Amino acid sequence: MEVLARTLIIACKHINDRSNSDSDEDVALLETIASELGAASEAEKQCLIQAAKALGDEEWPGELGIL
């Protein structure tokens, strides 16, 4: 689970950091990811939070509505 959490965070950061990240498709994708993560179990959310901390991006969970 930890590897999947880190991979998901890296992918979201990449989408968000792209030069055209304001495109409707990118925004829609990030909103879909955030919506799905809202249904994560508490253990899954904690894993994502810990992975974000390990990657040095402690704001990520809040940005995706996990907190």
LOROFI-827384 format. One record per atom (N, C-alpha, C, CB): residue in three letters; x negated, y, z. Coordinates in steps of 0.2 Angstrom, whole numbers. Glycine has a CB too. Layout:
% residues N
ATOM  res     px     py     pz
ATOM  ALA      X      Y      Z
...
***
This chain:
% residues 67
ATOM  res     px     py     pz
ATOM  MET     -4     -6      0
ATOM  MET      0      0      0
ATOM  MET     -4      6      0
ATOM  MET      5      0      6
ATOM  GLU    -10      6      4
ATOM  GLU    -14     12      4
ATOM  GLU    -17     14     -3
ATOM  GLU    -20     11      9
ATOM  VAL    -19      9     -7
ATOM  VAL    -21     11    -14
ATOM  VAL    -16     14    -18
ATOM  VAL    -24      4    -17
ATOM  LEU    -10     11    -17
ATOM  LEU     -4     14    -21
ATOM  LEU     -3     21    -19
ATOM  LEU      2      9    -21
ATOM  ALA     -3     22    -13
ATOM  ALA     -2     29    -10
ATOM  ALA     -7     34    -13
ATOM  ALA     -2     29     -2
ATOM  ARG    -13     32    -12
ATOM  ARG    -19     36    -15
ATOM  ARG    -18     38    -22
ATOM  ARG    -26     33    -13
ATOM  THR    -16     32    -26
ATOM  THR    -15     33    -33
ATOM  THR    -10     38    -35
ATOM  THR    -14     26    -36
ATOM  LEU     -4     37    -31
ATOM  LEU      2     41    -33
ATOM  LEU      0     48    -31
ATOM  LEU      8     39    -28
ATOM  ILE     -4     50    -26
ATOM  ILE     -5     57    -24
ATOM  ILE    -10     59    -29
ATOM  ILE     -9     57    -17
ATOM  ILE    -15     56    -32
ATOM  ILE    -19     58    -37
ATOM  ILE    -16     60    -43
ATOM  ILE    -25     53    -38
ATOM  ALA    -11     55    -45
ATOM  ALA     -7     56    -51
ATOM  ALA     -3     63    -51
ATOM  ALA     -3     50    -53
ATOM  CYS      1     64    -45
ATOM  CYS      5     70    -44
ATOM  CYS      0     76    -44
ATOM  CYS      8     69    -37
ATOM  LYS     -5     76    -41
ATOM  LYS    -10     81    -41
ATOM  LYS    -12     83    -48
ATOM  LYS    -16     80    -37
ATOM  HIS    -13     78    -52
ATOM  HIS    -15     79    -59
ATOM  HIS    -10     82    -63
ATOM  HIS    -17     72    -62
ATOM  ILE     -4     80    -62
ATOM  ILE      2     82    -66
ATOM  ILE      3     90    -64
ATOM  ILE      8     79    -64
ATOM  ASN      2     91    -57
ATOM  ASN      3     98    -55
ATOM  ASN     -2    103    -57
ATOM  ASN      4     98    -47
ATOM  ASP     -8    100    -58
ATOM  ASP    -14    104    -60
ATOM  ASP    -15    105    -67
ATOM  ASP    -20    101    -57
ATOM  ARG    -12    102    -71
ATOM  ARG    -13    103    -78
ATOM  ARG    -11    110    -80
ATOM  ARG     -8     98    -82
ATOM  SER    -14    112    -85
ATOM  SER    -14    119    -87
ATOM  SER     -6    121    -89
ATOM  SER    -18    121    -93
ATOM  ASN     -3    116    -92
ATOM  ASN      4    117    -94
ATOM  ASN      9    114    -88
ATOM  ASN      6    114   -101
ATOM  SER      7    114    -82
ATOM  SER     11    111    -77
ATOM  SER     18    114    -76
ATOM  SER      7    111    -71
ATOM  ASP     19    120    -79
ATOM  ASP     26    123    -78
ATOM  ASP     31    120    -83
ATOM  ASP     25    131    -79
ATOM  SER     29    115    -87
ATOM  SER     33    113    -92
ATOM  SER     39    109    -89
ATOM  SER     30    108    -97
ATOM  ASP     45    110    -92
ATOM  ASP     51    107    -89
ATOM  ASP     50     99    -88
ATOM  ASP     57    108    -94
ATOM  GLU     46     96    -92
ATOM  GLU     45     88    -91
ATOM  GLU     41     87    -85
ATOM  GLU     42     86    -97
ATOM  ASP     36     91    -84
ATOM  ASP     32     90    -78
ATOM  ASP     35     91    -72
ATOM  ASP     25     94    -78
ATOM  VAL     39     97    -72
ATOM  VAL     43     98    -66
ATOM  VAL     48     93    -64
ATOM  VAL     47    105    -67
ATOM  ALA     52     90    -70
ATOM  ALA     57     85    -69
ATOM  ALA     53     79    -66
ATOM  ALA     60     84    -76
ATOM  LEU     48     77    -69
ATOM  LEU     44     71    -66
ATOM  LEU     42     72    -59
ATOM  LEU     38     70    -70
ATOM  LEU     40     77    -57
ATOM  LEU     38     78    -50
ATOM  LEU     44     78    -45
ATOM  LEU     34     85    -49
ATOM  GLU     50     81    -48
ATOM  GLU     56     81    -44
ATOM  GLU     58     74    -43
ATOM  GLU     61     85    -47
ATOM  THR     58     70    -48
ATOM  THR     60     63    -48
ATOM  THR     56     59    -43
ATOM  THR     59     60    -55
ATOM  ILE     49     60    -43
ATOM  ILE     45     57    -39
ATOM  ILE     46     59    -31
ATOM  ILE     37     59    -40
ATOM  ALA     47     65    -30
ATOM  ALA     49     68    -24
ATOM  ALA     56     64    -21
ATOM  ALA     50     75    -24
ATOM  SER     61     64    -26
ATOM  SER     67     61    -24
ATOM  SER     66     54    -22
ATOM  SER     72     61    -30
ATOM  GLU     62     50    -26
ATOM  GLU     61     43    -24
ATOM  GLU     57     42    -18
ATOM  GLU     57     39    -30
ATOM  LEU     53     46    -16
ATOM  LEU     49     46    -10
ATOM  LEU     53     48     -4
ATOM  LEU     43     51    -10
ATOM  GLY     58     52     -5
ATOM  GLY     63     53      0
ATOM  GLY     67     47      3
ATOM  GLY     68     58     -2
ATOM  ALA     67     42     -1
ATOM  ALA     70     35      1
ATOM  ALA     65     30      4
ATOM  ALA     73     32     -5
ATOM  ALA     59     33      5
ATOM  ALA     53     28      8
ATOM  ALA     55     27     15
ATOM  ALA     46     31      7
ATOM  SER     52     21     17
ATOM  SER     53     19     24
ATOM  SER     48     24     28
ATOM  SER     52     12     25
ATOM  GLU     49     24     35
ATOM  GLU     45     28     39
ATOM  GLU     38     25     38
ATOM  GLU     48     28     46
ATOM  ALA     37     19     38
ATOM  ALA     30     16     37
ATOM  ALA     27     18     31
ATOM  ALA     30      8     38
ATOM  GLU     31     18     25
ATOM  GLU     28     20     19
ATOM  GLU     26     28     19
ATOM  GLU     33     19     13
ATOM  LYS     31     32     22
ATOM  LYS     29     39     23
ATOM  LYS     23     40     27
ATOM  LYS     35     43     26
ATOM  GLN     22     37     32
ATOM  GLN     16     37     36
ATOM  GLN     10     35     32
ATOM  GLN     16     33     43
ATOM  CYS     10     30     28
ATOM  CYS      5     28     24
ATOM  CYS      3     34     19
ATOM  CYS      7     22     20
ATOM  LEU      8     37     16
ATOM  LEU      7     42     11
ATOM  LEU      4     48     15
ATOM  LEU     14     44      8
ATOM  ILE      6     50     21
ATOM  ILE      3     55     25
ATOM  ILE     -4     54     26
ATOM  ILE      7     56     31
ATOM  GLN     -6     48     28
ATOM  GLN    -13     46     30
ATOM  GLN    -17     46     23
ATOM  GLN    -13     39     33
ATOM  ALA    -14     44     18
ATOM  ALA    -18     44     12
ATOM  ALA    -19     51      9
ATOM  ALA    -14     40      6
ATOM  ALA    -14     56     10
ATOM  ALA    -15     63      8
ATOM  ALA    -21     66     13
ATOM  ALA     -9     67      9
ATOM  LYS    -21     64     19
ATOM  LYS    -26     67     24
ATOM  LYS    -33     64     21
ATOM  LYS    -25     65     31
ATOM  ALA    -33     58     20
ATOM  ALA    -40     55     18
ATOM  ALA    -42     58     11
ATOM  ALA    -39     47     17
ATOM  LEU    -38     60      7
ATOM  LEU    -40     64      1
ATOM  LEU    -41     71      2
ATOM  LEU    -34     63     -5
ATOM  GLY    -40     74      8
ATOM  GLY    -41     81      9
ATOM  GLY    -35     85      7
ATOM  GLY    -47     83      6
ATOM  ASP    -29     83      6
ATOM  ASP    -23     86      4
ATOM  ASP    -18     86      9
ATOM  ASP    -21     84     -3
ATOM  GLU    -18     89     15
ATOM  GLU    -14     88     20
ATOM  GLU     -7     91     18
ATOM  GLU    -16     90     26
ATOM  GLU     -7     96     14
ATOM  GLU     -1     99     12
ATOM  GLU      4     95      7
ATOM  GLU     -2    106      9
ATOM  TRP      1     90      4
ATOM  TRP      5     86     -1
ATOM  TRP     11     83      1
ATOM  TRP      0     81     -4
ATOM  PRO     11     80      7
ATOM  PRO     17     77     10
ATOM  PRO     23     82     10
ATOM  PRO     16     74     16
ATOM  GLY     21     88     13
ATOM  GLY     26     94     13
ATOM  GLY     29     96      7
ATOM  GLY     24     99     17
ATOM  GLU     24     97      2
ATOM  GLU     26     99     -5
ATOM  GLU     31     94     -8
ATOM  GLU     20    100     -9
ATOM  LEU     30     88     -7
ATOM  LEU     35     83    -10
ATOM  LEU     41     81     -5
ATOM  LEU     31     76    -11
ATOM  GLY     41     84      0
ATOM  GLY     47     83      5
ATOM  GLY     47     77      9
ATOM  GLY     53     83      0
ATOM  ILE     41     75     10
ATOM  ILE     40     69     14
ATOM  ILE     41     70     21
ATOM  ILE     33     65     13
ATOM  LEU     39     76     23
ATOM  LEU     39     78     31
ATOM  LEU     45     80     32
ATOM  LEU     33     83     32
***
